[in-house]
Amino acid sequence: MSSHPLETQIASLEGSYHQISDRLHSIDRRLEGFDARLQHIDERFAHIDTRFAHIDARFQRTDGKIDALQWRMTSLVLASWITLMAATLFHH
């Protein structure tokens, strides 16, 4: 037989169980705080994503304006060239 009675061993195990339980509860509280901070960070990233979406939309509108101006400029250059060639041909 062991030198400690069974009740003493059970009491020791119960004490160890309570220590483990307290440590696990402490870890749970820290993880809950960490989750709250992560949620706040996620909200901030969502806000940043929204702002980048607005900026991206502005760039797309600007790209559309530039494309429209490019076609106008190409048309003007082509019309000027045709006019110059026609004037050169009909002048002689």
Secondary structure, 3 states (H helix, E strand, C coil): CCCCCHHHHHHHHHHHHHHHHHHHHHHHHHHHHHHHHHHHHHHHHHHHHHHHHHHHHHHHHHHHHHHHHHHHHHHHHHHHHHHHHHHHHHHC
